[in-house]
Amino acid sequence: MNLFHRLKNILLVSLVAIGVASCSSPTVQMYGKEVPKLDLATYFNGDIDAYGIFTNRSGEVVKRFKVVIKAKWEMKDGKRVGVLDEDFTYSDGTKQKRIWTLTELSPGRYSGTASDVIGEAVGEMAGNALNWRYTLALPVDGTTYHVQFNDWMYLMDDKVMLNKAAMSKFGIYLGEVTLAFYKR
């Protein structure tokens, strides 16, 4: 192989590596210096209202909803444990309940369970951001699908948090859930 072909191959490999690196997902550590600093036990404590939409992959709003959350934390076995009791009301009048149990594993690391979450949710927090990943058993037209959520929450101030969650199945993007939380 001559020098020209070697240089061309090196350039091609370098461009592919740069392209792959630029497409990588953000990490929660990128937000480590952002303020206000998020503390889940402080924000998710008491009564919180949330308003949200689900958009499909083309960006169409498919569902609108409101969530009323009653949240509290306590110490159990030396760990902070929170319960988020969520009541959903959808624009079509249907209702749903989800009760999350969150456990602080170490500073900035959380696990979570709920009756419709498959296995455990895992969360990592830094600065004003929380990245929460889980699989949800999602009922749609009489069939239940296991859908992966990549959930990002950003604390804006002591009352408002914004949430954007990408939904996928087998790595195929399905749509997004967008929420605005307001702490009363």
RADAQUI-V296110 format. One record per helix or strand of 2 or more residues. SS is the DSSP state (@ for helix, = for strand). FROM is the first residue (numbers start at 1). TO is the last residue. If there is no record, write none. Layout:
# RADAQUI-V296110
SS FROM TO
SS FROM TO
This chain:
# RADAQUI-V296110
@ 3 22
@ 28 31
@ 40 43
= 46 56
= 61 76
= 79 90
= 95 106
= 109 113
= 117 126
= 129 140
= 143 155
= 160 169
= 172 183
